[in-house]
Amino acid sequence: MTTRYLYICLLLLVHSFTTYSHERDIALPLIYIETGGNSIDRDERTPATISIIYPSDKDSIMLSPHSIGIKVRGKTAAQYPKKSYSIEFVDTNQQETDVQLFGMRSDDDWILDAMYIDQARMRNRLCTDLWNAYNRIPHQNEEPTALNGTRGIFVEVVLNGEYNGLYCLTERIDRKQLKLKKYKNGHRGVSYKADTWDNIMGYCSYNPHAPMETILWNGFESEYPGEVSNAGWEYLQEFLEFLSSDYTSDEFFATNINRYIHLDNLIDYTLLINALYALDNVVKNMYLNIYNVQSDQRMFFTPWDMDATFGRTYDGTLIDQYAFSGSVPFGNQLISRLWEGNVNNFRQTLTQRWNELRHTTLSPDSVAERIYAYQELLVNSGAFAREQNRWPALCAKNLPEETAFMTTWYTRNVQVIDSTLAHIVSVQPPLDAQQPPLYTIVDHHLVINIPNTNVTLYSSHGEMLYNAFEHSLHNIELYSNGIYILRIATIEGDAYTHKVCYMNR
């Protein structure tokens, strides 16, 4: 097929798509893949060509026919009628070559996520966007361009001349994305993908004597270095045995936690899987990574594949469950052990971080705004209607109804988390370990433990409830449950601001 002929075919396809869009300027990019009639399987890449047109940009071809290798992606997902694909760009000599797409990274490997089990066709992208918006990357100072997640853009795919549906073109989670140190003179960065539920994080089987000269080990896959004889399993083994009470005492666990985990990252991850009730990401569908084993062997977490969220499970069906439905957060063996032992004030620190995010990135209004923005894009471009027609079995018949369910479910889940965490006071550790905490709550009273201070207390709506200077301790009665803003100023000029959660049970 000549380039000129293909160009004409693509323009005809574009015009047929945009004819059915409500607004021409929000038509999605169109990806055309041609395999020459050859089938696409999981094990070997099929040679193909790819072209990309952005209809909104005066029918411009972003990428003229370019050689790729393509294969079916995923394990469970590979069994669905609508396939996800992994594509690799190659040059005329069939060597890998980097291509930059839609302002994302320049790379040879890309993913076309089919989103088949998600009724709304947005959950994975939405959840990853939320994670990207707030997660704290442990090595951000060393690697300013590191991303602990992926970026993606919704596209429509035509495969061998036939419409194949709505997809999300997505970056990969790998060493390049995370900016882990490259392998050199021994291990530097390492990355492991949790592939199954059957691993020690989920209180399942673990074989410490399993052979290590393999890519797969105890429910994990080596992502980097990813070499059979050089997977770096010894670092993961030490970490897994540390987190399990079968191998370490509570005292050792509490004393050494900061040697094994970036706690800020784990707290962010814990709140992600609870805020979204990410059923499939608590034990599997995550990466465990070390930036540079020579300098710091603490692990940090990266989520992946978050379709089972916002009130639906891994097969797309509804669930009537919420985070913190018991007295502990939804989590794995590591999270549960930190919570139950309140190691390093884990409960208070988690609560404080939730109070920050619950009123910003993870607020119901902020999350709803993101959901409705994607709804508008998918509906007004006509892409969702075409997706319904092509793959009706697991696609919402009415996207606004599905997104209304998602926002209602999320608001309720936030309320569940609020009610569970409300009785946990976020205590700021004192600057001097010999000093008492800045404040405590005793018998419905907020007690400020520092003399010679001016204290101001506000409601969550900004109403001033208390303002006074005391030479002795402040003792402020709390009349109702809720979140308060506390400001403490000392005569030495120090000032502290805290969010205080109070619930009288």
C-alpha positions, -999 to 999 in steps of 0.1 A, spaced: 0 0 0 15 33 -11 19 62 13 -4 84 -8 -31 58 -10 -29 52 28 -31 90 34 -63 92 14 -78 62 32 -69 78 66 -85 111 57 -117 94 46 -118 75 79 -112 107 99 -140 125 81 -164 96 87 -155 97 125 -158 134 129 -192 135 111 -206 118 141 -189 140 167 -209 167 184 -179 191 183 -154 187 155 -125 202 176 -126 175 202 -123 145 179 -98 120 193 -66 110 176 -69 82 152 -44 53 150 -43 31 120 -25 -2 122 -19 -25 93 -5 -60 97 -9 -72 61 -35 -97 72 -12 -114 97 -26 -123 131 -14 -108 163 -4 -131 192 11 -128 227 45 -145 222 60 -129 192 57 -94 177 40 -92 144 55 -68 118 31 -40 111 29 -3 102 13 25 122 0 59 112 -15 86 135 -39 114 125 -51 141 148 -85 152 133 -87 183 155 -55 196 139 -67 202 103 -66 165 96 -28 165 100 -8 133 100 12 133 132 30 101 122 32 88 86 34 51 81 61 38 105 73 3 111 64 -14 144 62 -48 160 29 -55 177 17 -82 201 -12 -89 224 -6 -76 259 -15 -90 293 -25 -123 309 -61 -122 319 -67 -93 295 -54 -114 266 -85 -136 270 -109 -108 263 -124 -103 228 -111 -68 227 -73 -70 230 -47 -47 245 -15 -43 225 21 -37 231 38 -19 202 75 -13 195 87 12 170 116 0 147 137 16 120 142 3 84 167 -22 98 142 -35 124 161 -19 152 143 -3 181 139 34 176 124 61 199 93 81 190 78 110 210 40 110 209 15 137 222 41 154 245 48 122 264 82 106 266 104 96 236 105 59 236 102 28 213 78 9 235 41 20 239 9 4 252 -26 5 237 -48 -2 267 -82 -17 256 -99 -9 290 -123 -37 281 -136 -46 316 -142 -10 326 -177 1 319 -167 38 318 -135 32 297 -116 57 319 -109 42 353 -72 33 348 -64 66 332 -83 86 358 -67 67 388 -32 71 374 -38 108 368 -49 112 404 -18 93 416 5 114 394 -11 146 409 0 139 445 24 111 449 58 120 464 87 105 444 115 96 468 144 105 445 128 136 429 157 158 439 182 135 422 160 129 392 137 159 385 121 143 354 112 110 372 76 99 370 62 73 394 33 65 370 24 68 334 8 94 311 -17 86 285 -41 99 259 -74 85 246 -73 74 209 -94 54 185 -79 24 167 -85 11 132 -69 -23 127 -65 -37 92 -92 -14 79 -118 -22 106 -127 0 136 -114 -17 167 -126 8 194 -115 33 220 -81 28 235 -57 47 258 -22 52 243 0 49 274 36 50 285 52 20 302 64 16 338 101 8 335 135 19 346 134 49 321 101 61 334 111 58 371 146 71 364 162 43 384 200 41 382 213 21 353 230 -12 359 267 -7 361 294 -26 380 268 -45 399 232 -37 406 221 -1 408 183 4 404 160 -26 406 123 -30 399 100 -59 405 64 -64 393 39 -82 416 22 -105 391 -1 -127 412 -20 -127 445 0 -157 456 29 -138 473 39 -131 509 25 -96 509 -10 -111 508 -2 -137 535 2 -163 509 29 -188 501 66 -180 501 96 -202 493 128 -186 505 148 -214 488 132 -209 454 159 -207 426 169 -171 418 183 -176 383 150 -168 368 128 -139 357 99 -151 379 103 -156 417 77 -160 445 49 -142 426 71 -114 412 86 -106 378 120 -89 374 113 -57 355 149 -43 358 175 -55 353 153 -83 340 180 -108 333 177 -145 342 211 -147 358 210 -111 372 175 -103 384 185 -89 418 161 -111 438 183 -109 470 171 -73 476 134 -83 473 139 -114 495 154 -93 523 125 -68 520 98 -95 520 112 -113 550 115 -80 568 78 -72 564 65 -106 575 60 -114 611 71 -150 603 106 -137 599 110 -105 620 98 -96 655 76 -65 661 105 -48 678 129 -53 649 102 -43 624 95 -10 642 132 -2 648 143 -8 612 113 3 591 131 33 578 159 11 564 134 -8 541 106 16 531 101 51 519 72 57 543 59 89 525 55 69 493 38 40 512 14 63 529 5 79 495 0 44 481 -21 33 510 -44 63 506 -46 56 468 -59 20 472 -83 30 500 -97 62 483 -103 42 451 -109 9 468 -84 -6 443 -91 -43 448 -66 -55 423 -37 -33 435 -32 -42 471 -10 -73 465 -6 -75 428 -6 -49 399 22 -29 416 59 -24 412 84 -25 441 115 -4 432 148 7 446 164 38 431 200 29 438 209 -2 459 245 11 464 233 41 484 198 33 497 179 0 497 145 14 506 116 3 485 90 25 469 57 15 453 42 22 418 6 13 409 -4 -2 376 -37 -13 359 -64 2 381 -96 -8 363 -110 -25 394 -118 8 412 -147 32 419 -172 6 429 -164 -21 404 -143 -52 407 -118 -70 383 -145 -84 361 -164 -52 357 -193 -61 381 -205 -39 409 -194 -43 445 -210 -29 476 -178 -23 496 -158 6 508 -124 12 523 -120 10 561 -152 -10 563 -135 -25 594 -113 -7 618 -81 -10 597 -74 2 562 -77 -20 531 -41 -32 527 -15 -60 525 6 -75 552 30 -46 553 3 -19 556 -16 -40 582 15 -44 603 23 -7 603 -13 2 612 -18 -24 639 16 -15 656 12 22 648 49 20 638 65 55 636 30 70 643 18 55 611 -19 61 619 -14 98 628 8 104 597 -16 86 574 -45 107 589 -26 139 585 -18 132 548 -55 122 542 -66 155 557 -44 173 532 -55 153 501 -91 149 511 -95 187 507 -74 190 476 -65 163 450 -87 136 464 -117 158 474 -150 146 460 -154 178 439 -119 176 425 -123 139 415 -158 146 401 -143 173 379 -118 149 364 -145 123 358 -169 147 341 -141 161 319 -133 127 306 -170 120 302 -174 151 280 -144 142 259 -156 106 252 -192 115 246 -188 147 226 -161 132 204 -185 103 195 -159 78 206 -179 63 234 -209 57 211 -187 39 186 -171 19 214 -206 8 226 -215 -3 191 -182 -22 186 -180 -38 221 -214 -37 238 -210 -66 263 -189 -47 289 -196 -11 280 -220 12 299 -252 18 279 -253 53 293 -219 69 302 -235 98 323 -252 72 344 -220 53 350 -201 84 359 -229 95 383 -225 61 400 -187 66 402 -190 101 418 -217 90 442 -197 59 452 -165 80 457 -183 106 479 -196 78 501 -162 62 503 -146 95 514 -172 97 542 -163 61 553 -126 71 555 -134 103 573 -155 86 599 -128 60 605 -99 84 608 -117 112 626 -108 99 661 -71 98 653 -54 130 663 -26 141 640 1 147 665 32 166 653 63 151 669 80 176 691 113 191 681 129 178 713 121 142 721 121 152 758 92 177 753 55 167 754 34 167 722 22 201 711 -14 192 719 -36 163 731 -73 156 733 -86 147 768 -122 143 777 -136 164 749 -110 191 755 -81 202 733 -51 207 756 -22 228 743 9 214 761 32 245 757 30 275 780 32 311 770 14 307 736 -13 324 716 -37 298 703 -63 303 676 -88 276 667 -110 276 635 -137 254 622 -132 237 588 -154 265 574 -130 292 586 -151 304 617 -129 315 646 -139 294 676 -111 304 701 -84 330 703 -64 337 735 -30 340 750 -22 318 781 9 318 804 -2 283 814 -18 255 793 -48 261 771 -78 239 777 -104 243 749 -137 225 749 -147 208 717 -184 208 712 -189 189 680 -172 162 659 -152 175 629 -120 189 615 -104 220 631 -76 242 621 -52 249 650 -26 277 651 -1 279 679 23 309 682 50 310 709 66 341 724 99 330 709 83 335 674 77 299 665 44 291 648 27 258 641 -5 250 621 -23 217 623 -54 200 612 -71 183 641 -97 156 637 -120 151 666 -148 125 670 -165 118 703 -174 81 703 
